[in-house]
Amino acid sequence: MPAPNSSSFVPRHKNKILLAGFLLAAVIGAWVFAGSSKKSPYDADARVFTVEKGNVDEIVTAQGKLEPKEYVDVGTQVSGQIKKLYFEIGADVKQGDLLAEIDPRLYEATVEASTAQLNSLKAQLADQQASLTLARKQAERNNQLIKTKAISKDAVDVSTATLQSAQAHVDAQKAAIEQMESKLVGDKTNLSYTKIYAPMSGTIASLPTREGQTLNANQTAPTILQLANLDTMTIRAQVAEADVMRLSEKMEVYFTTLGSLEKKWKGTVRQILPSPEVVNDVVLYDVLIDVDNHERQLMNGMSTQVFFGLGSAHDVPVLPAEALGPRAPKDDNEKGKAYRVQKKGAGEIIIHIGLMDRTNAEIKDGLSEGDEVTATKPKTRKPAGGMPKGPAL
């Protein structure tokens, strides 16, 4: 039997080696491909932002209502029928102008009766003073006669007692007169209340009553009209507790009204009220803002959108707010708040920002103009079934 040909064996051996090499290369390639296909969920949505010069205006916004800064509800202290209203709603009046009059006849009669009773008491006092004078003279005469024993001791005692009684009657009558004089003053005051005068200069903002209407001041203090000074208005803005500590008195603000969104009005914070109002579990504080209104374009009850300027920086390095990474509060310093960002070519770094609005953040340090930052956003993960996975609870 002939020996195997060595030349035919060698090629078959080389084929096996080549096949093994191809298989190894395929395995390595599959492994590399599989590894490269496992990308970070952040890579797909990566965006690059560049630090540029810009402006940042940090503001706090709030909604509010306009009301007069100075106003008074003019009421009546006496009951009765409104006899006359001298002004219509919207009229301008001066301090001291007669606004309204209540039927005075009942109060005039009371004053007349009190005056007559006072005069009667004064006449009685005159009679009693005459009796006192007579009793004093009799007592003095008897005191002289007793020295010569012209009268008895009993007569002297009687004249002395009569004098004391007359004096007591005079004193009581004087007290009654003082009481009636006081009552007369009250009656005249009530009569004066039937004429209602303007306590301040201003505009009649509301007029809830009508001529002929009867008012009862014994149970409540009826309001006849509201008088307001419309030259200076006040915005009562409701600011959330998270922002109110950043505000201060005398802060300059601007606002718009629902009917004139394009016009910006200016005002000044007068007061931040300390007592909050809770609306739907949100704690809100009233901030009072005074506004000049000599042009009378602002009306009572108008809705406003208020903007409190916390700071402004112009021509400074800025970065879009969406490029900021997570906060790093432990690295905060006097320069500003610390954030983590992905600087292109340097990886994750800490930067500090100053002012920030809804669009941009002022860069204090860590980045310079022209630097690029990579911002990423996680993709929505999908479960094995292929349906989008809901948010984690």
Summary of the structure (lengths in Angstrom):
residues: 393
radius of gyration: 47.9
end to end distance: 81.2
largest distance: 201.5
contacts: 1082
relative contact order: 0.18
helix: 32%
strand: 39%
